[in-house]
């Protein structure tokens, strides 16, 4: 469970990222976060794994107050939260499977990291993760030989190799063509349903958000202006979220 209790985030330059946000997200939900650029979508995501510290309020994730975590405790906490970005953040000159295996590096000894020694169990798990996103056949191909959609699936497989309880996705399909974007969204949906992983996805494509997620959170100027089932989002709701400036797809 993720709980925002009167959470605010003000950046050093005075920009308000979040303004008194109250939210509860249950385990296993698939949540789409929509709003104009600069509305606070990325800030909301990045406070959950403490990439950004909150200014006020309480943020509790799986019964842990996030702002109180330090050192090894914080690192362990982050292991249970996968993060996927618009840029795939892969090591292009190595194989797909070795990119997925990078998820295991924080758990490895210095010597194993230095010499790139992975256990057989880790390799089998990496292959299983690639199978879950439909690119097992690409395991031993260099990452830079893949299409954009395939690279994002590798990033998703790498995240699954962390065995996360939560996945945060910050514009994961923004750089993809419409057909590939739907394929990747299908992967997110399947993982959410089959593995009961909570997924929060910050997404520019409104139609994809409404089609694939179960719940929509609309943010405007750091405030939550809509929170409800995706199926209940009306043109009037979208007008409120986007202030009459609905992004063109």
Order of alpha helices (4+ residues) and beta strands (2+ residues): beta-beta-beta-alpha-beta-beta-alpha-beta-alpha-alpha-alpha-alpha-beta-alpha-beta-alpha-beta-beta-alpha
